Amino acid sequence: MSKILIIILLSVLNFPYVHTQDMAGIFVCKNGKIDFISDAPLELIKASNEKLSGVINLNDRSFSFTVPVRAFEGFNSSLQRVHFNEDYMETELYPNSTFKGRIIEEIDLRTPGKYQVRAKGKLNIHGVEIERIIRCDLDVKSDLIDAEASFTVFVADHNISIPSILNQKIATEVRVNVKLTMVPSER
């Protein structure tokens, strides 16, 4: 049953089709954490989301991750969260943000160890897809892979408009932190 769910997840994420016999090289994440910090001159805004999900294929080092934008929590007020979803991220039109690509380094992710890698792919936020290279720290163990990354997103790059009246309260560059654990798909 879990293999069927993984195949459905792979197809929903537009991941290349994988036969069930190849599932041994597939690791999945169902509840990774992503948070962001907007540090503007007059206001610090923090929010987090524990619904990050995705897959990585150890055979070719390809990956696909998605996060439902509406699941971000925190903020300084409930009204701020409403504005985030309705006015800035427009979650009715763009419900998910995604990152799909491949790890650049030619390393065997089946070999336990700590690795610093570069993930190259298409980062899609607010319906705007931009090619990015994001540095990641991987801690590979025999039965799981822990991953951490931090990077900056420029809101203008993703056509997110900030009214001039709020430019001292909302940062034009937002810091994003990701922490997740991936396990073999057989689980």
Biotite code that builds the C-alpha atoms (Angstrom):
import biotite.structure as struc

atoms = struc.array([
    struc.Atom([0.000, 0.000, 0.000], chain_id="A", res_id=1, res_name="MET", atom_name="CA", element="C"),
    struc.Atom([2.809, 2.443, 0.837], chain_id="A", res_id=2, res_name="SER", atom_name="CA", element="C"),
    struc.Atom([4.422, 1.831, -2.569], chain_id="A", res_id=3, res_name="LYS", atom_name="CA", element="C"),
    struc.Atom([1.172, 2.824, -4.287], chain_id="A", res_id=4, res_name="ILE", atom_name="CA", element="C"),
    struc.Atom([1.024, 6.027, -2.227], chain_id="A", res_id=5, res_name="LEU", atom_name="CA", element="C"),
    struc.Atom([4.644, 6.851, -3.132], chain_id="A", res_id=6, res_name="ILE", atom_name="CA", element="C"),
    struc.Atom([3.969, 6.333, -6.849], chain_id="A", res_id=7, res_name="ILE", atom_name="CA", element="C"),
    struc.Atom([0.946, 8.652, -6.576], chain_id="A", res_id=8, res_name="ILE", atom_name="CA", element="C"),
    struc.Atom([3.080, 11.242, -4.734], chain_id="A", res_id=9, res_name="LEU", atom_name="CA", element="C"),
    struc.Atom([5.782, 10.984, -7.391], chain_id="A", res_id=10, res_name="LEU", atom_name="CA", element="C"),
    struc.Atom([3.305, 11.568, -10.203], chain_id="A", res_id=11, res_name="SER", atom_name="CA", element="C"),
    struc.Atom([1.608, 14.479, -8.420], chain_id="A", res_id=12, res_name="VAL", atom_name="CA", element="C"),
    struc.Atom([5.002, 16.131, -7.946], chain_id="A", res_id=13, res_name="LEU", atom_name="CA", element="C"),
    struc.Atom([5.823, 15.586, -11.656], chain_id="A", res_id=14, res_name="ASN", atom_name="CA", element="C"),
    struc.Atom([8.688, 13.324, -10.638], chain_id="A", res_id=15, res_name="PHE", atom_name="CA", element="C"),
    struc.Atom([9.923, 10.993, -13.381], chain_id="A", res_id=16, res_name="PRO", atom_name="CA", element="C"),
    struc.Atom([7.955, 7.740, -13.327], chain_id="A", res_id=17, res_name="TYR", atom_name="CA", element="C"),
    struc.Atom([9.591, 5.114, -11.157], chain_id="A", res_id=18, res_name="VAL", atom_name="CA", element="C"),
    struc.Atom([8.812, 1.384, -11.358], chain_id="A", res_id=19, res_name="HIS", atom_name="CA", element="C"),
    struc.Atom([8.084, -0.342, -8.065], chain_id="A", res_id=20, res_name="THR", atom_name="CA", element="C"),
    struc.Atom([11.234, -2.475, -8.406], chain_id="A", res_id=21, res_name="GLN", atom_name="CA", element="C"),
    struc.Atom([13.285, 0.767, -8.439], chain_id="A", res_id=22, res_name="ASP", atom_name="CA", element="C"),
    struc.Atom([11.716, 2.042, -5.195], chain_id="A", res_id=23, res_name="MET", atom_name="CA", element="C"),
    struc.Atom([14.780, 0.988, -3.161], chain_id="A", res_id=24, res_name="ALA", atom_name="CA", element="C"),
    struc.Atom([16.557, 4.165, -4.263], chain_id="A", res_id=25, res_name="GLY", atom_name="CA", element="C"),
    struc.Atom([13.659, 6.459, -3.332], chain_id="A", res_id=26, res_name="ILE", atom_name="CA", element="C"),
    struc.Atom([13.598, 8.340, -0.030], chain_id="A", res_id=27, res_name="PHE", atom_name="CA", element="C"),
    struc.Atom([10.593, 10.396, 1.041], chain_id="A", res_id=28, res_name="VAL", atom_name="CA", element="C"),
    struc.Atom([9.823, 13.230, 3.419], chain_id="A", res_id=29, res_name="CYS", atom_name="CA", element="C"),
    struc.Atom([6.289, 13.793, 4.653], chain_id="A", res_id=30, res_name="LYS", atom_name="CA", element="C"),
    struc.Atom([6.647, 16.472, 7.315], chain_id="A", res_id=31, res_name="ASN", atom_name="CA", element="C"),
    struc.Atom([9.756, 18.548, 6.836], chain_id="A", res_id=32, res_name="GLY", atom_name="CA", element="C"),
    struc.Atom([9.988, 21.991, 8.374], chain_id="A", res_id=33, res_name="LYS", atom_name="CA", element="C"),
    struc.Atom([10.458, 25.236, 6.506], chain_id="A", res_id=34, res_name="ILE", atom_name="CA", element="C"),
    struc.Atom([10.452, 28.661, 8.073], chain_id="A", res_id=35, res_name="ASP", atom_name="CA", element="C"),
    struc.Atom([11.033, 32.179, 6.896], chain_id="A", res_id=36, res_name="PHE", atom_name="CA", element="C"),
    struc.Atom([12.156, 35.421, 8.486], chain_id="A", res_id=37, res_name="ILE", atom_name="CA", element="C"),
    struc.Atom([11.321, 38.855, 7.105], chain_id="A", res_id=38, res_name="SER", atom_name="CA", element="C"),
    struc.Atom([13.580, 41.285, 8.961], chain_id="A", res_id=39, res_name="ASP", atom_name="CA", element="C"),
    struc.Atom([12.483, 44.779, 7.902], chain_id="A", res_id=40, res_name="ALA", atom_name="CA", element="C"),
    struc.Atom([13.509, 48.025, 9.649], chain_id="A", res_id=41, res_name="PRO", atom_name="CA", element="C"),
    struc.Atom([10.223, 48.333, 11.584], chain_id="A", res_id=42, res_name="LEU", atom_name="CA", element="C"),
    struc.Atom([9.068, 44.746, 11.939], chain_id="A", res_id=43, res_name="GLU", atom_name="CA", element="C"),
    struc.Atom([10.357, 41.201, 12.285], chain_id="A", res_id=44, res_name="LEU", atom_name="CA", element="C"),
    struc.Atom([8.000, 38.579, 10.829], chain_id="A", res_id=45, res_name="ILE", atom_name="CA", element="C"),
    struc.Atom([8.548, 34.855, 11.387], chain_id="A", res_id=46, res_name="LYS", atom_name="CA", element="C"),
    struc.Atom([6.461, 31.931, 10.197], chain_id="A", res_id=47, res_name="ALA", atom_name="CA", element="C"),
    struc.Atom([6.979, 28.185, 9.925], chain_id="A", res_id=48, res_name="SER", atom_name="CA", element="C"),
    struc.Atom([5.404, 25.245, 8.168], chain_id="A", res_id=49, res_name="ASN", atom_name="CA", element="C"),
    struc.Atom([5.757, 21.545, 8.985], chain_id="A", res_id=50, res_name="GLU", atom_name="CA", element="C"),
    struc.Atom([4.012, 20.242, 5.863], chain_id="A", res_id=51, res_name="LYS", atom_name="CA", element="C"),
    struc.Atom([7.025, 20.177, 3.519], chain_id="A", res_id=52, res_name="LEU", atom_name="CA", element="C"),
    struc.Atom([6.970, 16.920, 1.555], chain_id="A", res_id=53, res_name="SER", atom_name="CA", element="C"),
    struc.Atom([9.004, 15.433, -1.225], chain_id="A", res_id=54, res_name="GLY", atom_name="CA", element="C"),
    struc.Atom([11.126, 12.686, -2.686], chain_id="A", res_id=55, res_name="VAL", atom_name="CA", element="C"),
    struc.Atom([14.728, 12.116, -3.668], chain_id="A", res_id=56, res_name="ILE", atom_name="CA", element="C"),
    struc.Atom([15.908, 9.452, -6.067], chain_id="A", res_id=57, res_name="ASN", atom_name="CA", element="C"),
    struc.Atom([19.306, 8.207, -4.901], chain_id="A", res_id=58, res_name="LEU", atom_name="CA", element="C"),
    struc.Atom([19.926, 6.545, -8.276], chain_id="A", res_id=59, res_name="ASN", atom_name="CA", element="C"),
    struc.Atom([20.170, 9.826, -10.223], chain_id="A", res_id=60, res_name="ASP", atom_name="CA", element="C"),
    struc.Atom([20.177, 12.372, -7.338], chain_id="A", res_id=61, res_name="ARG", atom_name="CA", element="C"),
    struc.Atom([16.955, 14.009, -8.595], chain_id="A", res_id=62, res_name="SER", atom_name="CA", element="C"),
    struc.Atom([14.468, 15.502, -6.145], chain_id="A", res_id=63, res_name="PHE", atom_name="CA", element="C"),
    struc.Atom([11.104, 17.187, -5.941], chain_id="A", res_id=64, res_name="SER", atom_name="CA", element="C"),
    struc.Atom([9.714, 19.029, -2.910], chain_id="A", res_id=65, res_name="PHE", atom_name="CA", element="C"),
    struc.Atom([6.480, 20.890, -2.328], chain_id="A", res_id=66, res_name="THR", atom_name="CA", element="C"),
    struc.Atom([5.076, 22.983, 0.500], chain_id="A", res_id=67, res_name="VAL", atom_name="CA", element="C"),
    struc.Atom([1.459, 24.147, 0.885], chain_id="A", res_id=68, res_name="PRO", atom_name="CA", element="C"),
    struc.Atom([1.821, 27.897, 1.382], chain_id="A", res_id=69, res_name="VAL", atom_name="CA", element="C"),
    struc.Atom([-1.380, 28.266, 3.404], chain_id="A", res_id=70, res_name="ARG", atom_name="CA", element="C"),
    struc.Atom([0.092, 25.968, 6.111], chain_id="A", res_id=71, res_name="ALA", atom_name="CA", element="C"),
    struc.Atom([2.549, 28.637, 7.330], chain_id="A", res_id=72, res_name="PHE", atom_name="CA", element="C"),
    struc.Atom([1.876, 29.561, 10.966], chain_id="A", res_id=73, res_name="GLU", atom_name="CA", element="C"),
    struc.Atom([3.306, 32.125, 13.299], chain_id="A", res_id=74, res_name="GLY", atom_name="CA", element="C"),
    struc.Atom([3.247, 35.737, 12.148], chain_id="A", res_id=75, res_name="PHE", atom_name="CA", element="C"),
    struc.Atom([2.695, 38.630, 14.537], chain_id="A", res_id=76, res_name="ASN", atom_name="CA", element="C"),
    struc.Atom([-1.102, 38.542, 14.231], chain_id="A", res_id=77, res_name="SER", atom_name="CA", element="C"),
    struc.Atom([-3.860, 36.569, 12.540], chain_id="A", res_id=78, res_name="SER", atom_name="CA", element="C"),
    struc.Atom([-4.513, 39.569, 10.268], chain_id="A", res_id=79, res_name="LEU", atom_name="CA", element="C"),
    struc.Atom([-0.875, 39.469, 9.125], chain_id="A", res_id=80, res_name="GLN", atom_name="CA", element="C"),
    struc.Atom([-1.346, 35.798, 8.172], chain_id="A", res_id=81, res_name="ARG", atom_name="CA", element="C"),
    struc.Atom([-4.496, 36.690, 6.206], chain_id="A", res_id=82, res_name="VAL", atom_name="CA", element="C"),
    struc.Atom([-2.615, 39.404, 4.294], chain_id="A", res_id=83, res_name="HIS", atom_name="CA", element="C"),
    struc.Atom([0.271, 36.981, 3.641], chain_id="A", res_id=84, res_name="PHE", atom_name="CA", element="C"),
    struc.Atom([-2.104, 34.422, 2.097], chain_id="A", res_id=85, res_name="ASN", atom_name="CA", element="C"),
    struc.Atom([-4.507, 36.751, 0.293], chain_id="A", res_id=86, res_name="GLU", atom_name="CA", element="C"),
    struc.Atom([-2.507, 39.832, -0.725], chain_id="A", res_id=87, res_name="ASP", atom_name="CA", element="C"),
    struc.Atom([1.093, 38.686, -1.122], chain_id="A", res_id=88, res_name="TYR", atom_name="CA", element="C"),
    struc.Atom([1.248, 34.931, -1.782], chain_id="A", res_id=89, res_name="MET", atom_name="CA", element="C"),
    struc.Atom([-2.248, 34.715, -3.347], chain_id="A", res_id=90, res_name="GLU", atom_name="CA", element="C"),
    struc.Atom([-2.662, 31.143, -2.152], chain_id="A", res_id=91, res_name="THR", atom_name="CA", element="C"),
    struc.Atom([-5.968, 30.699, -3.966], chain_id="A", res_id=92, res_name="GLU", atom_name="CA", element="C"),
    struc.Atom([-4.047, 31.040, -7.262], chain_id="A", res_id=93, res_name="LEU", atom_name="CA", element="C"),
    struc.Atom([-0.702, 29.604, -6.104], chain_id="A", res_id=94, res_name="TYR", atom_name="CA", element="C"),
    struc.Atom([-1.394, 27.088, -3.313], chain_id="A", res_id=95, res_name="PRO", atom_name="CA", element="C"),
    struc.Atom([2.050, 25.432, -3.351], chain_id="A", res_id=96, res_name="ASN", atom_name="CA", element="C"),
    struc.Atom([5.688, 26.366, -3.657], chain_id="A", res_id=97, res_name="SER", atom_name="CA", element="C"),
    struc.Atom([8.018, 23.783, -5.181], chain_id="A", res_id=98, res_name="THR", atom_name="CA", element="C"),
    struc.Atom([11.685, 23.013, -5.751], chain_id="A", res_id=99, res_name="PHE", atom_name="CA", element="C"),
    struc.Atom([12.567, 20.361, -8.337], chain_id="A", res_id=100, res_name="LYS", atom_name="CA", element="C"),
    struc.Atom([15.962, 19.446, -9.681], chain_id="A", res_id=101, res_name="GLY", atom_name="CA", element="C"),
    struc.Atom([19.100, 17.440, -9.081], chain_id="A", res_id=102, res_name="ARG", atom_name="CA", element="C"),
    struc.Atom([22.057, 17.373, -6.708], chain_id="A", res_id=103, res_name="ILE", atom_name="CA", element="C"),
    struc.Atom([25.059, 18.615, -8.706], chain_id="A", res_id=104, res_name="ILE", atom_name="CA", element="C"),
    struc.Atom([27.794, 16.644, -6.945], chain_id="A", res_id=105, res_name="GLU", atom_name="CA", element="C"),
    struc.Atom([28.284, 13.111, -8.210], chain_id="A", res_id=106, res_name="GLU", atom_name="CA", element="C"),
    struc.Atom([28.228, 11.379, -4.854], chain_id="A", res_id=107, res_name="ILE", atom_name="CA", element="C"),
    struc.Atom([26.731, 8.059, -3.821], chain_id="A", res_id=108, res_name="ASP", atom_name="CA", element="C"),
    struc.Atom([23.976, 8.982, -1.371], chain_id="A", res_id=109, res_name="LEU", atom_name="CA", element="C"),
    struc.Atom([23.825, 5.346, -0.250], chain_id="A", res_id=110, res_name="ARG", atom_name="CA", element="C"),
    struc.Atom([27.191, 5.777, 1.493], chain_id="A", res_id=111, res_name="THR", atom_name="CA", element="C"),
    struc.Atom([26.762, 7.030, 5.082], chain_id="A", res_id=112, res_name="PRO", atom_name="CA", element="C"),
    struc.Atom([28.497, 10.299, 5.871], chain_id="A", res_id=113, res_name="GLY", atom_name="CA", element="C"),
    struc.Atom([28.122, 14.055, 6.031], chain_id="A", res_id=114, res_name="LYS", atom_name="CA", element="C"),
    struc.Atom([28.037, 15.913, 2.741], chain_id="A", res_id=115, res_name="TYR", atom_name="CA", element="C"),
    struc.Atom([27.805, 19.528, 1.651], chain_id="A", res_id=116, res_name="GLN", atom_name="CA", element="C"),
    struc.Atom([26.056, 19.537, -1.695], chain_id="A", res_id=117, res_name="VAL", atom_name="CA", element="C"),
    struc.Atom([24.486, 21.950, -4.160], chain_id="A", res_id=118, res_name="ARG", atom_name="CA", element="C"),
    struc.Atom([20.903, 21.350, -5.196], chain_id="A", res_id=119, res_name="ALA", atom_name="CA", element="C"),
    struc.Atom([20.226, 22.849, -8.628], chain_id="A", res_id=120, res_name="LYS", atom_name="CA", element="C"),
    struc.Atom([16.676, 23.188, -9.827], chain_id="A", res_id=121, res_name="GLY", atom_name="CA", element="C"),
    struc.Atom([13.596, 25.264, -10.422], chain_id="A", res_id=122, res_name="LYS", atom_name="CA", element="C"),
    struc.Atom([12.259, 27.105, -7.385], chain_id="A", res_id=123, res_name="LEU", atom_name="CA", element="C"),
    struc.Atom([8.616, 28.019, -7.938], chain_id="A", res_id=124, res_name="ASN", atom_name="CA", element="C"),
    struc.Atom([7.127, 30.586, -5.573], chain_id="A", res_id=125, res_name="ILE", atom_name="CA", element="C"),
    struc.Atom([3.982, 32.597, -6.323], chain_id="A", res_id=126, res_name="HIS", atom_name="CA", element="C"),
    struc.Atom([3.783, 30.985, -9.769], chain_id="A", res_id=127, res_name="GLY", atom_name="CA", element="C"),
    struc.Atom([7.205, 32.271, -10.821], chain_id="A", res_id=128, res_name="VAL", atom_name="CA", element="C"),
    struc.Atom([9.833, 29.646, -11.524], chain_id="A", res_id=129, res_name="GLU", atom_name="CA", element="C"),
    struc.Atom([13.500, 30.603, -11.161], chain_id="A", res_id=130, res_name="ILE", atom_name="CA", element="C"),
    struc.Atom([16.536, 28.376, -11.531], chain_id="A", res_id=131, res_name="GLU", atom_name="CA", element="C"),
    struc.Atom([18.464, 28.301, -8.262], chain_id="A", res_id=132, res_name="ARG", atom_name="CA", element="C"),
    struc.Atom([21.444, 26.566, -6.761], chain_id="A", res_id=133, res_name="ILE", atom_name="CA", element="C"),
    struc.Atom([20.953, 26.020, -3.032], chain_id="A", res_id=134, res_name="ILE", atom_name="CA", element="C"),
    struc.Atom([23.654, 24.677, -0.727], chain_id="A", res_id=135, res_name="ARG", atom_name="CA", element="C"),
    struc.Atom([22.524, 21.836, 1.531], chain_id="A", res_id=136, res_name="CYS", atom_name="CA", element="C"),
    struc.Atom([24.049, 19.869, 4.366], chain_id="A", res_id=137, res_name="ASP", atom_name="CA", element="C"),
    struc.Atom([23.209, 16.176, 4.251], chain_id="A", res_id=138, res_name="LEU", atom_name="CA", element="C"),
    struc.Atom([23.734, 13.637, 7.006], chain_id="A", res_id=139, res_name="ASP", atom_name="CA", element="C"),
    struc.Atom([23.315, 10.250, 5.342], chain_id="A", res_id=140, res_name="VAL", atom_name="CA", element="C"),
    struc.Atom([22.714, 7.211, 7.516], chain_id="A", res_id=141, res_name="LYS", atom_name="CA", element="C"),
    struc.Atom([21.760, 3.711, 6.421], chain_id="A", res_id=142, res_name="SER", atom_name="CA", element="C"),
    struc.Atom([18.045, 4.239, 7.054], chain_id="A", res_id=143, res_name="ASP", atom_name="CA", element="C"),
    struc.Atom([17.540, 8.011, 6.759], chain_id="A", res_id=144, res_name="LEU", atom_name="CA", element="C"),
    struc.Atom([18.886, 11.239, 5.344], chain_id="A", res_id=145, res_name="ILE", atom_name="CA", element="C"),
    struc.Atom([18.758, 14.482, 7.322], chain_id="A", res_id=146, res_name="ASP", atom_name="CA", element="C"),
    struc.Atom([18.970, 17.650, 5.242], chain_id="A", res_id=147, res_name="ALA", atom_name="CA", element="C"),
    struc.Atom([19.327, 21.320, 6.153], chain_id="A", res_id=148, res_name="GLU", atom_name="CA", element="C"),
    struc.Atom([19.524, 24.414, 3.977], chain_id="A", res_id=149, res_name="ALA", atom_name="CA", element="C"),
    struc.Atom([19.315, 28.190, 4.344], chain_id="A", res_id=150, res_name="SER", atom_name="CA", element="C"),
    struc.Atom([18.873, 30.622, 1.490], chain_id="A", res_id=151, res_name="PHE", atom_name="CA", element="C"),
    struc.Atom([17.490, 34.033, 0.605], chain_id="A", res_id=152, res_name="THR", atom_name="CA", element="C"),
    struc.Atom([14.459, 34.740, -1.561], chain_id="A", res_id=153, res_name="VAL", atom_name="CA", element="C"),
    struc.Atom([14.061, 38.170, -3.147], chain_id="A", res_id=154, res_name="PHE", atom_name="CA", element="C"),
    struc.Atom([10.308, 38.797, -3.189], chain_id="A", res_id=155, res_name="VAL", atom_name="CA", element="C"),
    struc.Atom([10.480, 40.881, -6.378], chain_id="A", res_id=156, res_name="ALA", atom_name="CA", element="C"),
    struc.Atom([12.001, 37.899, -8.230], chain_id="A", res_id=157, res_name="ASP", atom_name="CA", element="C"),
    struc.Atom([8.710, 36.083, -7.704], chain_id="A", res_id=158, res_name="HIS", atom_name="CA", element="C"),
    struc.Atom([6.425, 39.024, -8.574], chain_id="A", res_id=159, res_name="ASN", atom_name="CA", element="C"),
    struc.Atom([5.361, 39.546, -4.974], chain_id="A", res_id=160, res_name="ILE", atom_name="CA", element="C"),
    struc.Atom([4.441, 43.205, -4.636], chain_id="A", res_id=161, res_name="SER", atom_name="CA", element="C"),
    struc.Atom([4.906, 45.105, -1.405], chain_id="A", res_id=162, res_name="ILE", atom_name="CA", element="C"),
    struc.Atom([2.975, 48.381, -1.194], chain_id="A", res_id=163, res_name="PRO", atom_name="CA", element="C"),
    struc.Atom([5.286, 51.342, -0.604], chain_id="A", res_id=164, res_name="SER", atom_name="CA", element="C"),
    struc.Atom([3.433, 52.171, 2.602], chain_id="A", res_id=165, res_name="ILE", atom_name="CA", element="C"),
    struc.Atom([4.642, 48.824, 4.033], chain_id="A", res_id=166, res_name="LEU", atom_name="CA", element="C"),
    struc.Atom([8.216, 48.809, 2.726], chain_id="A", res_id=167, res_name="ASN", atom_name="CA", element="C"),
    struc.Atom([9.566, 49.459, 6.244], chain_id="A", res_id=168, res_name="GLN", atom_name="CA", element="C"),
    struc.Atom([7.556, 46.525, 7.674], chain_id="A", res_id=169, res_name="LYS", atom_name="CA", element="C"),
    struc.Atom([8.090, 43.805, 5.056], chain_id="A", res_id=170, res_name="ILE", atom_name="CA", element="C"),
    struc.Atom([11.592, 42.887, 3.907], chain_id="A", res_id=171, res_name="ALA", atom_name="CA", element="C"),
    struc.Atom([12.416, 42.720, 0.202], chain_id="A", res_id=172, res_name="THR", atom_name="CA", element="C"),
    struc.Atom([14.611, 39.698, 0.859], chain_id="A", res_id=173, res_name="GLU", atom_name="CA", element="C"),
    struc.Atom([13.370, 36.894, 3.059], chain_id="A", res_id=174, res_name="VAL", atom_name="CA", element="C"),
    struc.Atom([15.564, 34.307, 4.782], chain_id="A", res_id=175, res_name="ARG", atom_name="CA", element="C"),
    struc.Atom([14.344, 30.714, 4.375], chain_id="A", res_id=176, res_name="VAL", atom_name="CA", element="C"),
    struc.Atom([15.490, 27.757, 6.494], chain_id="A", res_id=177, res_name="ASN", atom_name="CA", element="C"),
    struc.Atom([14.690, 24.137, 5.685], chain_id="A", res_id=178, res_name="VAL", atom_name="CA", element="C"),
    struc.Atom([15.153, 21.073, 7.878], chain_id="A", res_id=179, res_name="LYS", atom_name="CA", element="C"),
    struc.Atom([13.861, 17.653, 6.913], chain_id="A", res_id=180, res_name="LEU", atom_name="CA", element="C"),
    struc.Atom([14.334, 13.940, 7.325], chain_id="A", res_id=181, res_name="THR", atom_name="CA", element="C"),
    struc.Atom([13.880, 11.509, 4.455], chain_id="A", res_id=182, res_name="MET", atom_name="CA", element="C"),
    struc.Atom([13.317, 7.783, 4.918], chain_id="A", res_id=183, res_name="VAL", atom_name="CA", element="C"),
    struc.Atom([13.216, 4.886, 2.452], chain_id="A", res_id=184, res_name="PRO", atom_name="CA", element="C"),
    struc.Atom([9.922, 4.717, 0.581], chain_id="A", res_id=185, res_name="SER", atom_name="CA", element="C"),
    struc.Atom([9.247, 1.175, 1.788], chain_id="A", res_id=186, res_name="GLU", atom_name="CA", element="C"),
    struc.Atom([8.325, 2.483, 5.247], chain_id="A", res_id=187, res_name="ARG", atom_name="CA", element="C"),
])
